[in-house]
Amino acid sequence: MGRAMRTVVGLGATIYLTAAGWFFILVPWSHFWANHVLPGVPLWLARLLAQPALRGALGGFGVLHFAVAFVWLDSALRKQ
């Protein structure tokens, strides 16, 4: 794979990971979650998804996405 292609793939992965990080941090605490996600799932799952601990775990998963995006970006910048 050429250098330009590696750069494009790395940049694409970084953009994806950053967007996914924002999604997992913001959406579980938004009105969208309460109004669209929870009513559309079975009651037992809605109870689980409404728990603040699970929402916090999803937020932590979002922070993990940011960390991985930073490592990808840092690695790409060091290779140039």
DRENTIKE-33622 format. One record per atom (N, C-alpha, C, O): x, y, z; residue in one letter. Coordinates in steps of 0.001 Angstrom, whole numbers, padded with zeros to 6 digits, always signed. Each point is the difference from the previous one (the first is absolute). Example, Ala and Ser with C-alpha at 12.3 -4.5 7.8 and 13.67 -1.06 7.14 Angstrom:
+013190-005690+007800a -000890+001190+000000a +000900+001200+000000a +001036-000019+000665a -001386+001069-001385s +000820+001190+000060s -000770+001090+000730s +000509+001108+000169s 
This chain:
+000848-001165+000000m -000848+001165+000000m +000896+001230+000000m +000970+000072+000754m -001295+000872-001585g +000811+001197-000119g -000150+000934+001181g -000912-000124+000819g +001825+001048-000762r +000008+000962+001108r -001274+000847+000022r -000567+000246+001065r +000124+000197-002233a -001218+000821-000067a -001215-000797+000454a -000866+000523+000701a +000807-001795-001103m -001133-000829+000391m -000013-000227+001512m -001060+000034+000624m +002238-000265-000033r +000077-000161+001468r -000471+001262+000696r -000684-000074+001020r +001038+001221-001553t -000425+001266+000588t -001511+000160-000067t -000631+000415+000972t +000055-000745-002121v -001454+000114-000164v -000724-000965+000934v -000986+000375+000635v +001464-001609-000547v -000629-000985+000885v +000138+000436+001456v -000957-000098+000768v +002114+000567-000391g +000204+000476+001372g -000873+001187+000339g -000560+000075+001093g +000442+000856-002030l -000855+001153+000221l -001466-000425+000079l -000743+000498+000847l +000329-001398-001707g -001374-000499+000041g -000303-000713+001307g -001068+000193+000581g +001997-001014-000115a -000189-000696+001268a -000067+000985+001154a -000797-000170+000923a +001625+001190-000973t -000006+001014+001060t -001324+000763+000029t -000550+000252+001072t +000045+000111-002234i -001284+000707-000076i -001122-000895+000515i -000847+000442+000775i +000844-001712-001213y -001026-000926+000474y +000051-000158+001520y -001029+000097+000669y +002222-000340-000127l +000125-000217+001439l -000404+001234+000795l -000600-000122+001068l +000921+001304-001572t -000404+001229+000682t -001521+000163-000026t -000605+000348+001014t -000007-000595-002162a -001468+000106-000100a -000683-001027+000899a -000974+000317+000682a +001483-001540-000682a -000584-001036+000857a +000185+000364+001473a -000885-000249+000818a +002027+000833-000482g +000223+000436+001377g -001025+001027+000435g -000579-000112+001081g +000351+001115-001920w -001022+001000+000328w -001372-000646+000133w -000765+000348+000900w +000445-001293-001793f -001291-000685+000063f -000172-000697+001342f -001013+000190+000673f +001998-000999-000276f -000131-000768+001240f +000043+000869+001250f -000503-000407+001047f +001085+001575-001133i +000021+000902+001158i -001304+000789+000115i -000540+000149+001096i +000039+000350-002212l -001143+000913+000047l -001374-000671-000090l -000910+000371+000741l +000749-001330-001615v -001332-000547-000286v -000651-000681+001206v -001193+000217+000214v +001898-001032+000593p -000695-000633+001122p -000591+000976+001015p -000883-000378+000770p +001346+001608-000753w -000498+000989+000949w -000960+000998-000646w -000432+000953+000648w +000098-001167-001914s -000829+000965-000727s -001477-000383+000026s -000377-001095+000416s -000443+002038-000877h -001437-000260-000130h -000257-001041-001082h -000977-000746+000078h +001838+000688-001079f -000151-001003-001051f -000006-001402+000595f -000805-000843-000395f +001698+000596+001340w +000092-001311+000653w -001321-000330+000696w -000536-001097-000154w +000021+002058+000918a -001228-000235+000763a -001231-000075-000892a -000922-000766+000282a +000894+001543-001345n -001207+000077-000823n -000034-000980-001160n -001082-000350-000472n +002241-000104-000002h +000016-000839-001199h +000605-001389+000229h -000470-000980-000578h +001487+000891+001399v +000648-001294+000197v -000752-000842+001016v -000346-001149-000278v +000091+001710+001450l -000631-000779+001068l -001406-000502-000343l -000314-001149+000311l -000538+001956-000933p -001333-000530-000329p +000017-001100-001066p -000970-000748-000115p +002021+000637-000645g +000051-000961-001098g +000579-001359+000366g +000135-000860-000870g +000207+000648+002127v +000598-001274+000404v -000916-000687+001012v -000867+000650+000584v +001047-001955-000369p -000821-000694+001013p +000173+000636+001382p +001029+000609+000293p -002041-000759+000536l -000019+000654+001308l +001209-000379+000853l +000577+000864+000660l -000183-002140-000662w +001140-000412+000820w +001282+000689-000449w +000851+000346+000820w -000720-000151-002135l +001193+000658-000522l -000065+001511+000238l +001025+000631+000258l -002219-000054-000341a -000159+001432+000261a +000407+000334+001432a +000628+001030+000250a -000985-001899+000681r +000397+000227+001403r +001520-000008+000141r +000574+000809+000730r +000061-001727-001434l +001460-000080+000049l +000633+001228-000655l +000933+000583+000552l -001432-000193-001714l +000569+001135-000730l -000254+001341+000691l +000695+000978-000274l -001678-000927+001162a -000298+001236+000717a +000883+000186+001232a -000006+001075+000600a +000757-002091-000217q +000842+000073+001188q +001166+000962-000209q +000700-000086-001009q -000487+000996+001948p +001133+000931-000127p +001354-000709-000093p +000912+000503-000657p -000770-001650+001299a +001280-000721-000066a +000282-000472-001424a +001141+000075-000459a -002146-000550-000234l +000202-000443-001378l +000273+001193-000913l +000835-000078-000901l -001537+001167+001135r +000251+001211-000784r +001423+000484+000225r +000670+000424-000941r -000208-000486+002181g +001375+000384+000304g +001008-000928-000663g +001047+000441-000473g -001375-001739+000444a +000892-000956-000671a +000074+000309-001494a +001074-000096-000593a -002187+000461-000017l +000019+000383-001413l +000831+001265-000200l +000719+000123-000991l -000818+000813+001930g +000837+001197-000065g +001482-000350+000103g +000829+000579-000701g -000501-001526+001575g +001382-000466+000103g +000476-000657-001282g +001158+000151-000388g -002054-000882-000271f +000316-000601-001287f +000289+001095-001026f +000867-000163-000858f -001598+001285+000947g +000257+001139-000881g +001361+000618+000255g +000705+000371-000938g -000336-000260+002203v +001321+000534+000340v +001089-000928-000535v +001042+000465-000463v -001279-001770+000525l +000944-000962-000562l +000168+000222-001505l +001108-000118-000522l -002188+000434-000170h +000082+000310-001430h +000901+001216-000241h +000799+000010-000937h -000933+001014+001787f +000866+001172-000131f +001465-000370+000207f +000872+000481-000723f -000604-001332+001703a +001381-000403+000267a +000589-000743-001193a +001142+000252-000385a -001908-001160-000197v +000483-000746-001160v +000204+000939-001185v +000975-000136-000739v -001892+001090+000555a +000151+000972-001089a +001275+000814+000190a +000711+000272-000967a -000418+000118+002204f +001216+000754+000266f +001243-000827-000341f +000947+000517-000592f -000951-001797+000965v +001145-000867-000292v +000176-000153-001507v +001123+000060-000499v -002222-000257-000231w +000086-000118-001472w +000579+001274-000602w +000892-000055-000846w -001401+001199+001286l +000450+001268-000548l +001460+000260+000363l +000783+000441-000841l -000425-000709+002073d +001379+000186+000430d +000939-000908-000789d +001081+000420-000413d -001492-001644+000212s +000814-000939-000772s +000164+000467-001449s +001091-000079-000564s -002167+000558-000022a +000056+000463-001391a +000906+001227-000126a +000749+000119-000970a -000813+000777+001930l +000824+001211-000063l +001476-000304+000233l +000864+000670-000565l -000568-001661+001381r +001391-000360+000271r +000659-000667-001213r +001211+000119-000190r -001994-000813-000620k +000563-000698-001162k +000349+000952-001131k +000743-000377-000905k -001250+001582+000930q +000263+000948-001088q +001240+000776+000198q +000346+000835-000836q 
